[in-house]
């Protein structure tokens, strides 16, 4: 790769980061209101979703006794893999300062969490994990529940959007994390369907 190509790539990256930060300001600062201030910190709380996970666990293991436990194992494996890829591989090799720790935007950023994570901002593990699970759930449940599993993508998007709104991630962190999660969830879901399926 010659110097001209490298310069062009760097210019594109700079422009992308500029747009990324501009979009972050719109979501985190321009769109702020009392309802979102209440909703999104609550929405991104992992404990909030324990009843949903428990419901899905019971639904599948009770109704699909032959392969329900394999479904649970694949679902857990999907979360473990998405978290490992995002948190242990990508974040340890691509270091990006989180918006909540960035002194350049400290004068206007809204931070709605009680702590400031110190890990790299790229990629969002929340987005990777939830979009990975959304894809897995969609693929494995859609034949049984028709169009309803599409709502899992709305769920994943809402939680991921909340990460930007509360000030701990930039939009690109969410987009890239979501795409990686979707890929892993797709591979995991297809593998389960091919080898077991819900019967």
N, C-alpha and C positions, 0 to 999 in steps of 0.2 A: 504494500500500500504506500503510495507516494505522499508527500507532504500536503499536496493540494486536497487529496481525498480525506486525509486526517483532519485538516482544517475545516473542511466542509461538514464532516461528521460532528466535530466539536461545536460548530456554529448551530447545527440542528439541535444538539443536546442542550445548548444554552437557551435557545428559543423555547424548547419544550419545557425546561425548568421554569422559565419566565411565565409561560402560560399556566403551568401547574400552580405556581404561587398565586397568580391572579385569580384562578378558579378557587383556590383555597380561601382567599380573602372574601370572595363573594359568599361562599358557604358559611364560613366561620364568623365573619364580621357583618357583612351586609344583610344576611338573612336572619340574623339573630332576633329572637323574640321570646317572650316568657314561656309560651307553650313548648317550643323546641328546647328551651333551656331545661324544662322539666322532663320532656319525653326522651331525648337522646341519651343522656347519662344513664337513665333507667333501662333503656332498650339495649345498650351495649353490655350491661351487667350479666355475666355468665350465669349467675345463680337464678336469674329471671327465667331462664329457659329450661331449668331442670324438670319442671312438670311436663314440658313437651317431650323431652328425651325419654322420660319415664313412660309416658303414654305410648310413644312409638315402640319402645322396648316391649311393653306388655301386649300391645296390639299384634306385633309380629310373632312373638314367641308363643302366644296363646292360640292364634289363628292358623299359624303355619308351623306345626310342630315338627315336621320332617326336616325342614331346612331353616327354620326361624333362628336357631342359634348360630348357624353359619352366617346368616344375615347380620346378626349382632357382631360377630367377629370381624366381618368385612367392614361394617360401619365404623367400628372402633379402629380398625387398621387404617381406614381412610383418614380419620382425624389424626392419628399418630403420624402417618406419612406426610400429610399436609403441614403439620406443625413442625416436623423435623426438617422438611425442605425449606420452609420459610424461616424458621427461627434459628436452626443450627447450620444450615448451609448458606443461604442467601444473606441473611443479616450479618453473619460472621465474615463475609467476604465483600459485601457492598455496604460501606458505612455512609449513612446519610443522617444528618442531624434532624431530629424530630422538630416539628414546628413549635411545640411547647417549650423547647430548649433553645430556640433560635433567637439570639439577642437582636438581630436585625428587624424582627417583627414584634418585639416585646412591648412596644408602645401601643399596639392596637389588638393583638391577638386575644381571643376569649378562650380561657382554659377552664373546662368544666369537669375536671377530674381531681380527686383529692391527692394525687401524686403525679410526678412527672417521670414516665418511663425513660430509662437511660439507654436502652438498646437501640439499635439502628432503626430508622424509620422505614427502610425499604427491605422487604415488602411488609405489608400489613398481615400479620398472622391471623387476626380476626377475619379478614377478607379471605385469605387462603383456606382457612379451616371451614368457614361457613359456606363458601361457594363450593368447596369440595364436597361437603355433606349435602348441599342442595342438589348437586348433580347426581350424587350417588342415590339419594332418596327419590329424585325424579325418575331415574332410569329403572330402579328396582320396584317402585310402587305404582308407576303410571298405568300398567296393565290392570291393576286391581282397583285403582281409585280414579281412573279416567283423567280429567284435567286438573284435579285438586293439587297434585304434587307440584304444579307450576308455582304455587304460592310459596314454596320453599325458596325460590329465587327472589321473590319479593322480601322474604324474611332475611335472606343473606344480604341483599342490597341495603335494606334498612339499617341493619347492624353495621355494615361497612360505611355507609353514609354517616352514621353517628360518630364514627372514628374521626372523620374530618371535622364534623361540627364541634366536637368537644375539644379539638385542638391537638390530637396526638398523631395524626397522619395527614400527609398530602394526598390529593386525588390520585396521582400516579402510583403511589404505594398501594392504594386500594385496587386500582385497575389491574396492575400487574399481579398482585396477590390473588385477585379474583380469577384471572385467566389461568394461573398456575393451579389453583384449587379446582377449577372446572376440568382441567386436563386430568388431574389425578383422580378426581371423582368419576370421570368418564371411564378411565381405565379400570378402576376398582369396580364400578357398577357393571360394566360389560363382563368382567371376569367372573363376578358372582352369578350373573345371568347365565353365562355359558356353562359354568360348572355345577350350579345348584338351582337357582331360581326359587321363587316362593311357592312351595307346594305343601 
